[in-house]
Amino acid sequence: MGITDVSYFIQTDAAINPGNSGGALVDMNGDMIGMNTAILSQSGTSSGVGFAIPAPLIKRVVETALGGHASASAGRPWLGIKTQDVTQDIAKTMDLSRPEGVLVTDIYPGGPGERAGLKQGDLITSIDGVAINDEASLDYHVATRAAGDEVSLQVRTGKGAVRTVHARVEPPPGGGSASEVHISGHNPLDGASVIDLTPAAAEQLGVDPFAVSGGGVLVTKIVDGFAARLGLQPGDMIKGVNGQPVGSVKALQAVLAGGGHNWQITIQRRGQMITASVQM
């Protein structure tokens, strides 16, 4: 919806007026079930559709903040898997009567999902006994768990039998504030600031955490210098220099320290690989 970095809402017709954001959405028993966030109104008044962040998600964010994390995503539970919704065509190939569950399309190496035995192509149909019908459902149930909690997943591989997988959710690797390093000197990246792109940093920056599984260094800003003239942009991921892969800022600095007049820089930008040859 673009109104917060949270995409899980309770839809309500309770009156929400300007200034009510952050206030409690309360049920008939007096229990807080959500936090009022926005209203969609064609009249500009409280007559419209309201949206509130669910209380279980608020509770998890507050607990994370009280635990000393700088941001909610630093302690956000993570399964280390990438999924996609099941389409009608996918359902047919798996002999399903209707689309249900989510399909595992990628596994982060060494993550909770891999350690639990999940594999590419697995179909997750429920979590802790609750049916899963799309990615948002799975993400919400994981997000409302505490780091370290064990979840029970019903999983089916291909047309095989359903099995139970127990996975322990945990924060994505590389939590904490990423140290930004400014590059300077006689090299094509002069003027660029970069960080190690860990899964935790990727989530905070809104980057696909699975883009980092192959290694790379993220450009966070450009302050003039040769990097600006080269056309480097914030959000670019530096994958290699002079044919050498760079999986960390330390590795990048080591390659750049070698100096030289002829450079070859490989970056990943919006899913495309770009290689530039530079003479200095």
C-alpha positions in Angstrom: 0.0 0.0 0.0 3.0 2.3 0.4 1.8 3.8 3.7 4.3 1.9 6.0 6.9 -0.8 5.7 4.3 -3.2 7.1 2.0 -4.9 4.7 -0.3 -6.8 7.1 -3.5 -5.0 8.0 -6.8 -5.6 9.7 -9.5 -4.0 7.5 -12.2 -2.2 9.6 -15.1 0.2 9.2 -14.5 1.7 12.6 -14.3 5.5 12.4 -10.7 6.7 12.0 -10.1 10.4 11.9 -6.9 12.5 11.4 -4.8 12.1 14.5 -6.1 8.6 15.3 -3.1 6.9 13.7 -1.2 5.1 16.5 -4.3 4.7 18.5 -5.8 1.4 19.6 -8.4 -0.6 17.6 -10.4 -2.3 20.3 -12.9 -5.1 20.0 -16.3 -5.4 21.9 -14.5 -7.1 24.8 -12.2 -4.1 25.3 -9.2 -6.0 24.0 -6.7 -4.2 21.7 -6.6 -6.1 18.4 -4.6 -3.6 16.3 -3.1 -0.1 15.9 -5.0 2.3 13.7 -2.8 3.3 10.7 -4.7 4.7 7.7 -8.1 5.2 6.2 -9.2 5.1 2.5 -11.9 7.7 2.2 -13.3 9.4 -0.9 -15.0 12.1 1.2 -12.0 13.0 3.3 -13.9 12.2 6.5 -14.0 9.2 8.7 -16.4 7.5 6.4 -14.4 4.9 4.6 -12.3 1.7 5.0 -9.8 1.8 7.9 -6.6 -0.2 8.2 -4.9 -1.3 11.5 -1.6 -3.1 12.1 -2.5 -6.4 14.0 -1.7 -6.5 17.7 0.5 -9.7 17.5 2.8 -7.9 15.0 3.0 -4.8 17.2 3.8 -6.9 20.2 6.7 -8.5 18.3 8.1 -5.2 17.2 7.9 -3.7 20.7 9.6 -6.8 22.2 12.4 -6.4 19.6 12.9 -2.7 20.4 12.9 -3.4 24.2 15.5 -6.0 23.5 17.9 -3.3 22.4 17.8 -3.7 18.6 18.2 -0.5 16.6 15.4 -1.5 14.2 12.6 -4.0 14.1 14.1 -5.9 11.2 17.3 -6.5 13.1 15.5 -9.1 15.2 12.7 -10.1 12.8 12.3 -13.8 12.6 13.4 -15.4 9.4 13.2 -18.9 7.8 15.8 -18.3 5.2 13.6 -19.4 2.3 12.2 -17.7 -0.8 8.7 -18.6 -1.9 6.0 -17.9 -4.5 2.3 -18.3 -4.6 0.8 -21.4 -6.2 -0.9 -20.7 -9.5 -3.6 -22.8 -11.1 -1.1 -24.3 -13.5 1.3 -25.2 -10.7 -1.6 -26.8 -8.8 -2.4 -29.0 -11.8 1.2 -30.2 -12.1 1.2 -31.2 -8.4 -2.2 -32.9 -8.6 -3.8 -30.3 -6.3 -7.6 -29.8 -6.5 -7.0 -26.1 -6.1 -4.2 -23.6 -5.6 -3.0 -23.8 -2.0 0.2 -23.3 0.0 3.4 -21.6 -1.2 6.2 -23.1 -3.2 9.8 -22.9 -2.0 11.9 -21.4 -4.8 15.2 -20.8 -3.1 17.0 -21.7 0.2 19.6 -19.5 1.9 22.7 -21.6 2.5 23.0 -22.5 6.2 19.7 -20.8 7.1 16.9 -22.2 9.3 15.1 -23.6 6.3 18.1 -25.5 5.0 18.9 -26.9 8.5 15.4 -28.1 8.9 15.5 -30.0 5.6 13.5 -27.8 3.3 14.4 -28.0 -0.3 13.6 -26.2 -3.6 10.3 -27.3 -4.9 8.7 -28.1 -1.5 5.2 -27.0 -1.0 4.4 -25.5 2.4 0.7 -26.0 3.1 0.4 -25.0 6.8 2.4 -23.5 9.7 1.5 -24.6 13.3 -1.7 -26.0 12.0 -2.9 -22.9 10.2 -3.5 -23.2 6.5 -1.2 -21.2 4.2 -2.6 -20.0 0.9 -0.2 -17.3 -0.1 3.2 -15.7 0.7 1.7 -13.0 2.8 0.1 -15.6 5.1 3.4 -17.4 5.7 5.3 -14.2 6.1 2.8 -12.9 8.7 2.9 -16.0 10.8 6.7 -16.1 10.8 6.9 -12.3 11.6 4.7 -12.7 14.7 7.0 -15.4 16.2 9.9 -14.6 18.5 13.4 -15.3 17.3 14.3 -18.8 18.5 10.7 -20.1 18.3 10.2 -23.5 16.7 7.5 -23.7 14.0 5.9 -26.8 12.6 5.5 -26.8 8.8 3.4 -29.2 6.7 5.4 -29.8 3.6 4.8 -31.8 0.4 7.5 -32.5 -2.3 6.1 -32.9 -5.8 3.2 -35.4 -5.8 4.6 -37.2 -2.7 3.2 -37.6 0.8 3.0 -34.6 3.2 5.6 -34.5 5.9 6.2 -32.4 9.0 9.2 -30.2 9.2 10.3 -28.4 12.4 12.3 -25.2 11.9 13.6 -22.7 14.4 13.1 -19.1 13.2 15.9 -16.7 13.8 17.0 -13.2 12.8 18.7 -13.0 9.4 22.5 -13.2 9.5 24.5 -10.1 9.8 22.3 -8.2 12.2 23.3 -4.8 13.6 24.3 -1.7 11.8 26.4 -2.3 8.7 29.6 -0.3 8.7 29.7 2.0 5.8 33.1 2.4 4.1 34.1 5.4 1.9 36.3 4.4 -1.1 39.0 6.9 -2.2 42.2 6.8 -4.1 43.3 6.2 -7.7 40.6 3.6 -8.6 37.2 3.6 -10.5 35.2 3.4 -7.2 36.7 6.7 -5.8 33.8 8.6 -4.2 31.6 5.6 -3.5 30.4 4.5 -0.1 29.8 0.7 0.3 28.7 -1.8 2.9 28.7 -5.6 3.2 25.3 -6.8 2.1 24.3 -9.3 4.6 20.7 -10.7 4.7 19.9 -8.5 7.7 21.2 -5.4 5.9 19.3 -6.4 2.7 16.0 -6.5 4.7 16.6 -3.1 6.2 17.4 -1.6 2.8 14.5 -3.3 1.0 16.9 -5.5 -1.1 16.2 -9.1 -1.9 18.2 -11.1 0.8 18.8 -13.8 -1.7 20.7 -11.5 -4.0 23.5 -11.6 -1.4 23.9 -15.4 -1.3 26.5 -15.2 -4.1 28.4 -12.5 -2.4 28.7 -8.8 -3.3 29.2 -5.3 -1.9 26.3 -2.7 -2.0 26.9 0.9 -3.0 25.0 3.1 -0.6 25.9 6.6 -1.9 28.1 8.4 -4.4 29.9 11.6 -3.5 31.4 12.9 -6.7 34.8 11.3 -7.5 35.4 8.9 -10.4 32.6 6.6 -9.3 30.1 9.4 -10.2 31.7 9.9 -13.6 31.6 6.2 -14.2 27.8 6.2 -13.6 27.8 4.1 -10.5 24.5 4.4 -8.6 23.3 3.8 -5.0 21.8 0.3 -5.0 24.4 -1.2 -7.4 26.0 -4.3 -6.1 29.7 -4.7 -6.9 30.2 -8.4 -7.8 33.8 -8.4 -9.2 36.9 -6.3 -10.0 39.4 -7.3 -12.6 37.9 -10.8 -12.8 38.1 -11.4 -9.1 34.9 -11.9 -7.1 34.3 -9.5 -4.2 32.1 -10.9 -1.5 32.9 -8.3 1.2 34.1 -4.8 1.6 37.4 -6.1 3.0 37.9 -8.2 -0.2 37.0 -5.2 -2.4 39.6 -3.0 -0.6 42.3 -5.6 -1.1 41.7 -5.8 -4.8 41.6 -2.0 -5.2 44.8 -1.7 -3.2 46.6 -3.4 -6.0 46.3 -0.2 -8.1 46.7 -0.1 -11.9 45.6 1.7 -15.0 43.2 -0.8 -16.6 40.2 -1.9 -14.6 37.2 -4.1 -15.2 34.2 -3.6 -12.8 31.2 -6.0 -12.7 28.1 -4.8 -11.0 24.5 -6.1 -10.6 21.8 -3.5 -11.2 18.1 -4.4 -10.9 18.8 -8.0 -11.7 21.1 -7.3 -14.7 24.9 -7.9 -14.7 26.9 -5.0 -16.2 30.7 -5.1 -16.9 32.6 -1.9 -17.5 36.2 -1.5 -18.7 37.9 1.6 -17.4 41.3 3.2 -18.2 42.8 5.6 -15.7 
